[in-house]
Amino acid sequence: MSNDNRMTEVRSVQREPERERRIMTFKATQIVWLLFGILEALIALRILLKLIAANPNSPIAALIYGFTDLFLFPFAGLTATPQAGGMVLELSSFLAMVIYGLIAWAIVKIITVVFYRPRGPIESVTQTTSSEDHTRLQ
């Protein structure tokens, strides 16, 4: 009586060249968009708070005004600031949002041009292992 035990194992490994660099580039651009997105949101909140004449002594308003003042300093006095009954329309803040959006876009494009590598052909390695065990019972 013959007992044939055959076992075959096929293992394929695919390696994509420059994959790690593409992932790093993607993460770097996402971090840039996140940071500038937070800045843009805070500036938008500042505009809204000024429009509704929010109390500047409120802790949240003071925090937003204090943080955004650092980034709006270069734009201070650039345009007129219409006011009516305590409400303020900071046109320079709108301009700052546009400028910071363009700066974020430019940084992302620079990162992409410098670090991005297009996908190449995927290298595939196939390894086959075969094992035969013949046991004869008598």
C-alpha positions in Angstrom: 0.0 0.0 0.0 1.4 3.4 -1.0 0.6 6.7 0.7 1.6 9.7 -1.3 1.6 13.0 0.6 2.5 15.9 -1.5 2.6 19.5 -0.3 3.2 22.4 -2.6 3.6 26.0 -1.4 3.7 29.0 -3.7 4.7 32.3 -2.2 4.7 35.5 -4.3 6.2 38.7 -3.1 5.6 42.0 -4.9 8.0 44.9 -4.4 7.1 48.3 -5.6 10.2 50.5 -6.1 10.2 53.9 -4.4 7.0 53.1 -2.4 8.4 54.4 0.9 9.3 57.7 -0.7 5.9 58.2 -2.2 4.3 57.5 1.2 6.6 60.0 2.8 5.8 62.6 0.2 2.0 62.0 0.7 2.3 62.3 4.5 4.4 65.5 4.2 1.8 67.2 1.9 -1.0 66.1 4.2 0.7 67.7 7.2 1.2 70.9 5.3 -2.5 71.0 4.3 -3.5 70.2 7.9 -1.4 72.9 9.4 -2.5 75.6 6.9 -6.1 74.4 7.2 -6.0 74.9 10.9 -4.6 78.4 10.4 -7.2 79.2 7.8 -10.0 78.0 10.1 -8.7 80.1 13.0 -8.5 83.2 10.8 -12.1 82.5 9.6 -13.2 82.3 13.2 -11.5 85.6 14.0 -13.4 87.2 11.1 -16.6 85.8 12.4 -15.9 86.9 16.0 -15.1 90.4 14.8 -18.2 90.5 12.7 -20.5 89.6 15.6 -18.7 92.0 17.9 -17.6 89.2 20.3 -16.2 90.2 23.7 -12.4 90.3 23.2 -12.0 89.6 26.9 -13.6 86.2 26.5 -10.9 83.5 26.9 -11.7 81.8 23.6 -11.8 85.1 21.7 -8.6 86.2 23.4 -6.9 82.9 22.5 -8.0 83.1 18.8 -7.1 86.8 18.5 -3.7 86.3 20.2 -2.8 83.4 18.0 -3.9 84.9 14.7 -2.4 88.3 15.5 1.0 86.6 14.9 0.0 85.5 11.4 -2.0 88.7 10.5 0.8 91.1 11.6 2.2 91.4 8.0 -1.2 92.3 6.7 -2.1 94.9 9.4 -3.1 98.3 8.0 -3.0 97.0 4.4 -6.7 97.8 3.7 -9.4 99.8 5.4 -11.3 98.1 8.2 -15.0 99.1 8.1 -16.7 99.3 11.5 -20.3 99.8 12.6 -21.6 99.5 16.1 -18.7 97.4 17.4 -18.8 95.1 14.4 -15.5 95.0 12.4 -14.9 93.7 8.9 -11.2 92.9 8.6 -10.6 92.8 4.9 -6.9 92.3 5.5 -7.8 88.9 7.1 -9.6 87.8 4.0 -6.5 88.7 2.0 -4.3 86.8 4.5 -6.4 83.7 4.0 -5.9 83.9 0.2 -2.1 84.5 0.6 -1.7 81.6 3.2 -3.7 79.3 0.9 -1.4 80.1 -2.0 1.7 79.6 0.2 0.3 76.1 1.3 -0.3 75.2 -2.3 3.2 76.3 -3.3 4.8 74.3 -0.5 2.9 71.2 -1.5 3.9 71.6 -5.1 7.6 72.0 -4.1 7.5 68.9 -1.9 5.8 66.9 -4.8 8.3 68.1 -7.4 11.4 67.4 -5.2 10.4 64.2 -3.5 7.8 62.4 -5.6 8.8 59.4 -7.7 6.3 57.9 -10.2 5.3 54.3 -9.9 7.5 51.9 -11.7 6.9 48.3 -12.7 6.1 46.0 -9.8 8.7 43.4 -9.3 7.3 40.0 -8.6 9.2 37.1 -7.1 7.5 33.7 -7.0 9.0 30.9 -4.9 7.7 27.4 -5.1 8.5 24.8 -2.5 7.5 21.2 -3.0 7.8 18.4 -0.5 7.0 14.7 -1.1 6.8 12.1 1.6 6.5 8.5 0.5 5.6 6.1 3.3 5.2 2.4 2.5 3.2 0.4 4.9 3.7 -3.4 4.8 
